[in-house]
Amino acid sequence: MEKTSVGKTSDFTEGHVLGFRIEGNDVAVVKWQDSFFAFRNLCTHSAYSFDHLNLRPDGCLTCVGHFAVFNIQTGEPIEGPTSTPLPLFKVSIEADEVFVSQ
């Protein structure tokens, strides 16, 4: 996947996940503690999407399907019914524009 803009930094609310379709990939992007993270927008357990969810206070993401919990920085599952990590994407910021790439 080529580097693709997903919006301005001001388009993102702290801890709120937004979903995008980029070159056939379902990608979730979230701002957390002034950093941006991107990962596959489908739970590795049952393919529930994460867009419009909010991170927990500890910065982890809980799937609404079967309550799998993921570390958004590493993609690793930390609770729940899956042992498969979320695939991650690279995020870069250029002049207040947020870009995602493989």
C-alpha beads as a LAMMPS data file, in Angstrom:
LAMMPS data file: protein, C-alpha beads

102 atoms
101 bonds

1 atom types
1 bond types

-500.0 500.0 xlo xhi
-500.0 500.0 ylo yhi
-500.0 500.0 zlo zhi

Masses

1 110.0

Atoms # bond

1 1 1 0.000 0.000 0.000
2 1 1 1.410 3.366 -1.008
3 1 1 1.541 6.269 1.429
4 1 1 -2.013 7.642 1.606
5 1 1 -3.433 10.668 3.405
6 1 1 -6.243 9.942 5.862
7 1 1 -6.786 13.539 6.956
8 1 1 -5.409 16.371 9.036
9 1 1 -4.194 15.825 12.584
10 1 1 -7.074 18.054 13.728
11 1 1 -9.577 15.574 12.214
12 1 1 -8.743 13.058 14.949
13 1 1 -10.114 13.110 18.484
14 1 1 -7.888 11.600 21.161
15 1 1 -8.737 7.918 21.639
16 1 1 -11.477 7.723 18.976
17 1 1 -10.894 5.177 16.196
18 1 1 -11.650 6.124 12.587
19 1 1 -11.876 3.580 9.787
20 1 1 -10.666 3.913 6.203
21 1 1 -10.587 1.752 3.077
22 1 1 -7.184 2.149 1.417
23 1 1 -6.288 0.147 -1.690
24 1 1 -8.535 -2.724 -0.586
25 1 1 -7.286 -2.665 3.022
26 1 1 -9.557 -1.916 5.981
27 1 1 -7.431 0.391 8.146
28 1 1 -8.180 1.882 11.564
29 1 1 -6.353 5.019 12.700
30 1 1 -6.353 6.465 16.195
31 1 1 -4.618 9.311 18.006
32 1 1 -3.341 8.378 21.457
33 1 1 -1.140 10.520 23.707
34 1 1 -0.149 12.790 20.801
35 1 1 0.900 9.840 18.595
36 1 1 -0.963 8.141 15.768
37 1 1 -1.395 4.391 15.301
38 1 1 -2.814 2.389 12.397
39 1 1 -3.863 -1.251 12.310
40 1 1 -6.219 -3.562 10.453
41 1 1 -9.802 -2.444 11.028
42 1 1 -11.012 -5.994 11.640
43 1 1 -10.682 -8.058 14.795
44 1 1 -8.484 -11.110 14.293
45 1 1 -11.053 -13.229 16.124
46 1 1 -14.341 -12.574 14.317
47 1 1 -13.720 -9.682 11.888
48 1 1 -15.701 -7.040 13.792
49 1 1 -14.648 -3.538 12.757
50 1 1 -13.146 -1.061 15.212
51 1 1 -14.107 2.234 13.599
52 1 1 -16.009 4.606 15.892
53 1 1 -14.876 2.774 19.030
54 1 1 -12.972 4.525 21.790
55 1 1 -9.790 3.309 23.429
56 1 1 -9.828 2.242 27.056
57 1 1 -8.169 4.620 29.560
58 1 1 -4.989 2.498 29.316
59 1 1 -4.857 2.990 25.530
60 1 1 -5.957 -0.544 24.638
61 1 1 -8.790 -1.354 22.254
62 1 1 -11.648 -3.715 23.115
63 1 1 -13.555 -5.411 20.296
64 1 1 -17.310 -5.196 20.753
65 1 1 -17.827 -8.670 19.278
66 1 1 -16.299 -11.006 21.840
67 1 1 -14.245 -8.573 23.930
68 1 1 -10.782 -9.317 22.610
69 1 1 -8.425 -6.580 23.844
70 1 1 -5.460 -5.353 21.790
71 1 1 -2.432 -3.198 22.487
72 1 1 -2.642 -0.614 19.674
73 1 1 1.086 0.082 19.767
74 1 1 2.146 -3.523 19.124
75 1 1 -1.045 -5.135 17.796
76 1 1 -0.681 -7.885 20.405
77 1 1 -3.841 -9.329 21.964
78 1 1 -3.753 -9.006 25.751
79 1 1 -7.148 -10.471 26.698
80 1 1 -9.936 -12.465 25.132
81 1 1 -10.514 -15.216 22.624
82 1 1 -7.696 -14.566 20.135
83 1 1 -3.954 -15.065 20.119
84 1 1 -3.447 -13.503 16.688
85 1 1 -2.058 -9.945 16.695
86 1 1 -3.512 -7.111 14.642
87 1 1 -1.490 -6.289 11.534
88 1 1 -0.013 -2.803 11.875
89 1 1 0.526 -0.045 9.328
90 1 1 3.078 2.764 9.351
91 1 1 1.915 6.283 10.185
92 1 1 3.739 9.490 9.318
93 1 1 2.834 13.134 9.860
94 1 1 3.809 15.772 7.323
95 1 1 2.716 19.369 7.825
96 1 1 -0.347 18.357 9.906
97 1 1 -1.367 15.686 7.368
98 1 1 -1.662 12.069 8.579
99 1 1 -0.380 9.418 6.158
100 1 1 -0.680 5.626 6.356
101 1 1 1.489 3.126 4.474
102 1 1 2.413 -0.547 4.593

Bonds

1 1 1 2
2 1 2 3
3 1 3 4
4 1 4 5
5 1 5 6
6 1 6 7
7 1 7 8
8 1 8 9
9 1 9 10
10 1 10 11
11 1 11 12
12 1 12 13
13 1 13 14
14 1 14 15
15 1 15 16
16 1 16 17
17 1 17 18
18 1 18 19
19 1 19 20
20 1 20 21
21 1 21 22
22 1 22 23
23 1 23 24
24 1 24 25
25 1 25 26
26 1 26 27
27 1 27 28
28 1 28 29
29 1 29 30
30 1 30 31
31 1 31 32
32 1 32 33
33 1 33 34
34 1 34 35
35 1 35 36
36 1 36 37
37 1 37 38
38 1 38 39
39 1 39 40
40 1 40 41
41 1 41 42
42 1 42 43
43 1 43 44
44 1 44 45
45 1 45 46
46 1 46 47
47 1 47 48
48 1 48 49
49 1 49 50
50 1 50 51
51 1 51 52
52 1 52 53
53 1 53 54
54 1 54 55
55 1 55 56
56 1 56 57
57 1 57 58
58 1 58 59
59 1 59 60
60 1 60 61
61 1 61 62
62 1 62 63
63 1 63 64
64 1 64 65
65 1 65 66
66 1 66 67
67 1 67 68
68 1 68 69
69 1 69 70
70 1 70 71
71 1 71 72
72 1 72 73
73 1 73 74
74 1 74 75
75 1 75 76
76 1 76 77
77 1 77 78
78 1 78 79
79 1 79 80
80 1 80 81
81 1 81 82
82 1 82 83
83 1 83 84
84 1 84 85
85 1 85 86
86 1 86 87
87 1 87 88
88 1 88 89
89 1 89 90
90 1 90 91
91 1 91 92
92 1 92 93
93 1 93 94
94 1 94 95
95 1 95 96
96 1 96 97
97 1 97 98
98 1 98 99
99 1 99 100
100 1 100 101
101 1 101 102
